[in-house]
Amino acid sequence: MHLLLVAATAFEIAPASRWLEQQLPGQLKADILITGIGSTATALALGSHLQQNHYQLVMQAGVAGCFESGRETEVLAADRDRLGDLGVWEDGLFRDPFAMGLSSPDAPLYRDGWLYNPYSALLDHIGLPQVSAITVNQISTDIRQIDWYKTQWNPLLESMEGAALHLACLQRQIPFVQLRAVSNQVGVRDKSRWQLAASIENLNKKLIELFQQVNDLPL
């Protein structure tokens, strides 16, 4: 199994990275790609890397905000994602390229504006709750904007890189999974209320568990 582990920052996957470094050659061939923060950096780094390397599975891991309260530290799998801030805000409403008629919501790789993960057997085997996510390049803090997202798309997670992973892997037809641990509720900017350390701990425990079972994954 040749696997690529992708993260925006090194500290989000530090325990899993150390675990991989300690494995004997031949047990699991895994590369690590730190893309930097945001969808543009992720798309550039991942697109370039996948052009030069072949993988049987790509795993993206990181923390995320959640549109529901009380789910902090929970590890979830995003079965669909979309670009949440590509478009225009006018008169309190957001219009993405699909709403503006610039692109079809069912254009190649998309379904009703979403980038779905089609590897359902893989997601089912992983055994995590499967949820929807949006990707933004600016953390949402405006209550009106947050309410609009909830009303229109009803996502559970907000990250800054997920949609770039979906786009890159769908385009190249590479099995992938996006794993997110909830560090905070979307809109809560008081970092004393974030549970970053516990989220990263739970995320990495799940990653190591998957590495140990990687040969059983349905790919």
N, C-alpha and C positions, 0 to 999 in steps of 0.2 A: 504494500500500500504506500503510495506516494501522496502525501497530504500537504496542503498549504494552510498555515494558520495566519490569519490576517487580523490586525488590530490597528486602531488609530494611534495609540500610544503604547509604549513598552510596559508601563507599570500595570496596565489593565490585565496583562497576561503573564506577568513576571513569574508567578509560581508554576504555571504550566510550562513556560519556557525552560525553567530550571529542571523540571521533571524530564522534559524531552532531551536535554543535554546529558542527562545521567543514564540514558538508555543505551544498551549494547547495540552495536551496529547490526543491522538486519532485522531488528525487532519492529521498527517503524521508521520509515524514511519520511521526515517532516522538515519543511522549510518554514521560516517565520518571515512575514513581511509587515513592517511597521510603515503605514502609509502616510501618517500625519493626519491632522484633524480636518474634517470637512469633506463634502462629497467630491469637490474638484480634485483635491489632493489624492483622495482614495481612487477615483476613476483613473487619474494619470498613472499612479504607481501600480495599481492592479492591472490596468490594460497593458502597460509596458511589460510587466513581469509575466503575465500569462501568454504574451506573444513569444516569449523566449523559453518558457518552461511548460511542461505538461504535468497535470495533476489528475488524480482520480477523484479527489475531493478537496473542496475549499471550505474552510470554516472561518467565519468572521466572529469575533468575540469582543464584547465591550459592555460598558454600562450604558444605561438609558434612563430618560425620564418616563414617567407613567402618567397617563391621564386619569387614572383611578387612584384613590388614596388607599393606604393600608397594604400595598403590595411590595413595599420596600424589601430588598434583598432577594426577592424571588427571581429565579432564572427561567426565561421564556424563550421560545423559538418564534421568529417572525416568519409566517408563511406567506405574507405579502407586504409590500412596501410601496411607497410612492414619494415623488418629490413634492414636499409640502409648501415650499416657498418660491417655486418657479411660476411667475405670473405677475399679477398686479392687484393691489388693494385699491378699491374705488368705492366711496360712499359706504364704507363699513362692510363691503363684500369682497371676497377674493375670487379672482378669475384666473384659472390656470390655462395653459395653452389649449387644452381640450375645450374648455368653456368658451375660449375666444375664437374657436374654430381654426386654430393654427395647426392642429394635429388631431388625428382620430384617436379617441380613447381605446380603440381596438387596433391600433397600429401594431406592426410586428413587435413582439415581446410583451405587449400590453394586453390587459383584459379589463375593460371598463375603467381605464386609467390606472390600474394597479399592475405592479410587477410581481406576479405570483411565483412562488417556488413550486415547480411542477413535480419535484421529487418527493411525493407524498409518502411513499413507503419508507424513505429515509427519515422523514420528519416523525412519522408514527413510531418507528423503531427507537428513536432518541427518547421519546416518552415525555417530553416537556409540553406544557400547554402551548398551543399554536395560536398566535395572535397577529393582528395587523399593526403596521408601524408606518410612520411618516418620517421623512428625512428633511431636515432643515439645516441651513448654515448659520442660523442665529437662534440661540435658545429662546423659546417662546416665554414671554413674561406678561404680555398684554392679555388681560382677562377676556376682552372682546374677541381677540384673535383665537385664544384657546377655546372659547365657547363655539366659535365658528368651526374649528376643526372637529370638535366633538359632534356638532349637529350635522355637518356635511359628510364627514368621512368616518367618524366614530373609531379612530385609531386607539390602540391601547398604549403604544410606545412611541417615543420621539427620540431619534438619534440624529447624528450628523453625517453618517456614512452608509447606512444600510442600503439605500436605493442604488448606490454606485456598485455595491457588490452584486445585487440582483441583476442589474443591467449587464455588467461585465460577464458574469457566469452564464446568463441566459443567451447572450450573444455567441458565446463559445461552446454552449451546450455542455458545461461542466457541472456535475452535481455539487451542490453547495448548501450550506446552512448558516443562518444568522442567529447567533445566540446572544441574548442580552440579559444582564442582571439589573434590576431596578434599583437605582441609587436614590431616587427622589421623585416626588410628585411634580409634574410639569407645572411651572409657575411659581414654585417655592424657591426663592433665591437666598433664603437664610441657610447657609451651608452647615450650620450647627445642627440642622434637622435632616441633613443628608446622611445616608448610611453607606458611604463609599467603601470603607474598608470591608465591611461585612458582605457587601455586594460582590466585590472583587474576590473575596474568599470563596463564596458560593459558586461564582462563575468558574473559577479555576478548579474547584473540586469536580464540577461537572465535566470540564474539559478533560481532565486527567482520567476520569471514569470512561469517557468516550475513547480516549487514546488506548486504554487497556482493552476495549472491546472493538477496536476499529475493524478487525478482520471479519466481524460478524455483521457489519453494517450492510444493508441491501443497496448496492450500487450498480 
